[in-house]
Amino acid sequence: MRKVNLFCRADLPELVCAVPEDQPLPAFITTPAWGFVGRIAESKVHALSAHRPTTEPSTKLNGFYLFQLINLSDLRRHIELAGHRYARHG
């Protein structure tokens, strides 16, 4: 199962960039304006995004998927759940 690294804007935490772990980080992510917030299964990104049909094509074309959360607590919940699963399964 492929995992995705998630990054949020420091000044706008509902703006999220999902980067598959086998892709290089986009240049804008390496600036101080963005911070790593966690890692989840790629399939879970669809649950966070309001525009599910665009996730896969955007990732294939750009190497990342940029989206805005409707509910910031959804991101926290998915990361917490993923953290428990990764800790159990290593």
Buried (B, 14 or more C-beta within 10 A) or exposed (E): EEBBBBBBBEEEBBBBBBBBEEBEBBEEBEEEBBEEBBBBBBEBBEEBBEEEEEBEEBBEEEBBBBBEBEEEEBBBEBBEEBEEEBEEEE
